[in-house]
Amino acid sequence: MRLTRRSALAGLGAWAAAGPAAAASPDTGRIPVAVSARPIAAFEPRNPEKRRFGQLTFRSGLVLSGSHPRFGGLSGLWRGPGGSDLVAVTDNGFWLTGTLTSRDGRLTGLESAELAPILGSSGRPLHRSRYYDTESLCIADGVAYLGVERTHDVLRFDWAADGVMARARIVPVPREVKRLPDNRGLEAIGVVPAGQPLAGAIVAIAERSGAEDEPTLGVILGRQPGLFRVARHDGFDITDLAFLPDGDLLLLERWYRTLRGVGMRIRRIPGASLKPGALLDGPILISADLGQEIDNMEGLAVHQEAGRTIVTLISDDNFSFLQRTVLLEFELA
């Protein structure tokens, strides 16, 4: 969800709503983007030596800015095996691809970055269609899946064969998904890993499908299809998910409050509890607010490095000069 509703205008200046993105150059094909990266030395500036936050250990972070007006609004994230390949989606229908660089175990930049319009089934860019609001991403077994807010669709792309030139194919969803609130749709998507009872199934979760204190709707597509619910606490909304190798889910959550700013946290949901009709809940791994180096955190990815589980987060700056694109990297303890 974009933090651009009228209520945001009365909030902290750093969280004011953004205006429309500047006009872009022709957006057919790949668009090279020069990305500058400012290192984040400490996740909690007032305690620069602190590295452990809940069940996560801070490794490094970057504040990214791009040379093209289409850069920003990053709402979905994927990192390839080893972590160097990055794919993200903007919430206005563009792919961002690039290679992450590092030195001494710390991220240093994003090189060879390119933007490309996400293509519909006809080859027409999604941002020129009703499917423009792309909010979630996962890539598994050579296939990319996107969750689209407002239309409440799941799109499938043959990523291994065609990359950013792949064309969308609609994955059918239950009618309950199509009835989600307009700006609180499928913010989180993932594929159950191999070795699990639901291996290969697509799992998608709505940001907030009901009232403030109600669980939100989730859906399983493919193997053992059905609906489930995710418990919500303390006003947090779901913004992304990623599966761990053992089948557990990590849920990225965010709250926004006028005059208070923004907060984020990650919960771990036991994979064994994922089944149609279930109510999912789990312990908090990390919580953060404006005392830490966060922004509007909306993207979550998990990958393995030398047997270690690396958790990466990215923020959606809403194309506002008052917000930041923050990339954060942690190790799961």
Secondary structure, DSSP 8 states (H G I E B T S, - for coil): --S-SGGGGGS-GGG---------S--SS-EE--EEEEEE--SSTTSTT--EETTEEEEEEEEEEESSTT---EEEEEE-TTS-EEEEEETTSEEEEEEEEEETTEEEEEEEEEEEE-B-TTS-BGGGSTT--EEEEEEETTEEEEEETTTTEEEEE-HHHHGGG-B-EEE---HHHHTS-TTS-EEEEEE--TTSTTTT-EEEEES--SSTTS-EEEEEESSS-EEEEE---TT-EEEEEEE-TTS-EEEEEEEEETTTEEEEEEEEE-GGG-STT-EE---EEEEE-TTSS--SEEEEEEEEETTEEEEEEEE--TT-TTS-EEEEEEEE-
